[in-house]
């Protein structure tokens, strides 16, 4: 994260999860093993996931996909900088209370990463988590000035 020292809290106890939505409904929820990576040949993002049948490579594009990398500890006190509401279809899925600055993942993976608390249909966290948001869902932010 950009100039913020954030450390994941016990990744074994809190594995990263990717959740995707389409038309306002959850269509995917799996444990994330690696990624995201840009797949320029398929115009998609790629991740490695784990489910009850094993480990798989998964491509996704469109819709709204959110990766929750789990709780983090920060070395400084952060202020709320943004309230980000994300929609799938016309349904609000989650509102993030963003702390600190948002950053891009890299120049190839089109997504935003940030520290936030979450309140929504299937994503809820009253402690700071690291999130990555991708896809064609609308996210509207109200930044603190």
C-alpha positions as CSV (number, residue, x, y, z in Angstrom):
1,X,0.0,0.0,0.0
2,X,1.2,3.5,-0.8
3,X,3.2,4.8,2.1
4,X,1.0,3.0,4.7
5,X,2.7,0.1,6.5
6,X,-0.1,-2.5,6.6
7,X,0.5,-6.1,7.6
8,X,-2.0,-8.9,7.1
9,X,-3.3,-10.5,10.3
10,X,-2.6,-14.3,10.2
11,X,-3.3,-15.2,6.5
12,X,-3.8,-18.8,7.5
13,X,-6.7,-18.0,9.8
14,X,-8.1,-15.3,7.4
15,X,-7.5,-16.5,3.8
16,X,-8.2,-14.1,1.0
17,X,-11.6,-14.5,-0.7
18,X,-12.8,-13.4,-4.1
19,X,-16.5,-12.7,-4.4
20,X,-18.1,-11.7,-7.8
21,X,-21.6,-10.3,-8.5
22,X,-23.7,-9.9,-11.6
23,X,-27.1,-8.4,-11.8
24,X,-27.1,-7.7,-8.0
25,X,-26.5,-11.4,-7.1
26,X,-23.5,-13.2,-5.8
27,X,-22.3,-15.6,-8.4
28,X,-18.9,-16.7,-7.1
29,X,-17.1,-16.9,-3.7
30,X,-13.8,-18.8,-3.5
31,X,-10.6,-18.8,-1.5
32,X,-7.9,-16.9,-3.3
33,X,-4.5,-18.6,-3.6
34,X,-2.7,-16.2,-6.0
35,X,-3.3,-13.1,-8.1
36,X,-4.9,-11.1,-9.6
37,X,-2.9,-11.1,-12.8
38,X,-3.8,-9.4,-16.1
39,X,-4.6,-11.9,-18.9
40,X,-4.1,-9.7,-21.9
41,X,-4.9,-12.5,-24.3
42,X,-8.4,-13.1,-22.9
43,X,-9.0,-9.4,-21.9
44,X,-9.7,-10.6,-18.4
45,X,-8.2,-10.9,-15.0
46,X,-6.8,-14.2,-13.7
47,X,-6.6,-15.6,-10.2
48,X,-5.7,-19.0,-8.7
49,X,-8.5,-20.2,-6.4
50,X,-9.1,-23.2,-4.1
51,X,-12.4,-25.0,-3.6
52,X,-13.6,-28.4,-2.4
53,X,-12.4,-30.0,-5.7
54,X,-8.9,-28.6,-5.7
55,X,-6.9,-25.6,-7.0
56,X,-7.9,-23.9,-10.3
57,X,-7.0,-21.0,-12.5
58,X,-10.0,-18.7,-12.9
59,X,-10.5,-15.9,-15.4
60,X,-13.1,-13.2,-14.9
61,X,-14.2,-10.0,-16.6
62,X,-17.2,-7.8,-16.3
63,X,-19.5,-7.7,-13.3
64,X,-18.2,-6.6,-9.9
65,X,-15.5,-8.7,-8.3
66,X,-14.1,-7.9,-4.8
67,X,-11.1,-9.5,-3.2
68,X,-11.0,-9.4,0.6
69,X,-7.4,-10.0,1.6
70,X,-8.4,-10.1,5.3
71,X,-7.8,-8.0,8.3
72,X,-4.7,-5.8,8.5
73,X,-2.7,-4.0,11.2
74,X,-1.4,-0.6,10.5
75,X,1.4,1.3,12.1
76,X,-0.3,4.6,12.2
77,X,-3.7,6.0,12.9
78,X,-5.6,6.6,9.6
79,X,-8.5,8.9,8.9
80,X,-11.6,8.1,6.8
81,X,-10.9,9.5,3.3
82,X,-13.7,8.1,1.2
83,X,-17.1,6.4,1.5
84,X,-17.2,4.1,-1.5
85,X,-20.6,2.5,-2.5
86,X,-20.4,-0.3,-5.0
87,X,-23.3,-1.6,-7.1
88,X,-24.1,-4.6,-9.3
89,X,-27.1,-4.1,-11.5
90,X,-29.1,-1.4,-9.7
91,X,-28.5,-3.0,-6.3
92,X,-26.1,-1.7,-3.8
93,X,-23.7,-4.5,-2.8
94,X,-21.4,-2.9,-0.3
95,X,-20.3,0.4,1.2
96,X,-16.6,0.8,2.1
97,X,-15.4,3.3,4.7
98,X,-11.9,3.8,3.1
99,X,-9.0,4.7,5.4
100,X,-5.9,6.3,3.8
101,X,-5.2,6.3,0.1
102,X,-6.5,4.1,-2.7
103,X,-3.9,2.8,-5.1
104,X,-3.9,0.8,-8.4
105,X,-2.8,-2.8,-8.3
106,X,-0.4,-2.3,-11.2
107,X,-0.6,-0.9,-14.7
108,X,-1.9,-4.1,-16.2
109,X,-4.5,-5.1,-13.6
110,X,-7.4,-2.6,-13.7
111,X,-8.5,-2.5,-10.1
112,X,-8.3,-0.4,-7.0
113,X,-6.8,-1.5,-3.7
114,X,-7.5,0.1,-0.3
115,X,-7.9,-0.4,3.4
116,X,-11.5,-0.2,4.6
117,X,-14.3,-1.3,6.8
118,X,-17.2,-2.9,4.9
119,X,-21.0,-2.9,5.3
120,X,-23.1,-4.8,2.8
121,X,-25.1,-7.8,1.6
122,X,-22.3,-10.4,1.9
123,X,-19.2,-8.3,2.8
124,X,-19.1,-7.1,6.3
125,X,-16.1,-6.1,8.4
126,X,-15.9,-3.7,11.4
127,X,-12.1,-3.9,11.3
128,X,-9.7,-2.7,8.6
129,X,-9.3,-5.2,5.8
130,X,-7.4,-4.8,2.5
131,X,-9.8,-4.9,-0.5
132,X,-9.3,-5.0,-4.2
133,X,-12.2,-4.0,-6.4
134,X,-12.5,-4.9,-10.1
135,X,-15.0,-5.1,-12.9
136,X,-17.9,-3.3,-14.5
137,X,-19.9,-2.6,-11.4
138,X,-20.4,1.0,-10.5
139,X,-18.6,2.3,-7.4
140,X,-19.4,5.9,-6.3
141,X,-17.1,7.6,-3.8
142,X,-17.7,10.5,-1.5
143,X,-14.3,11.8,-0.7
144,X,-13.5,13.7,2.5
145,X,-12.0,17.1,1.6
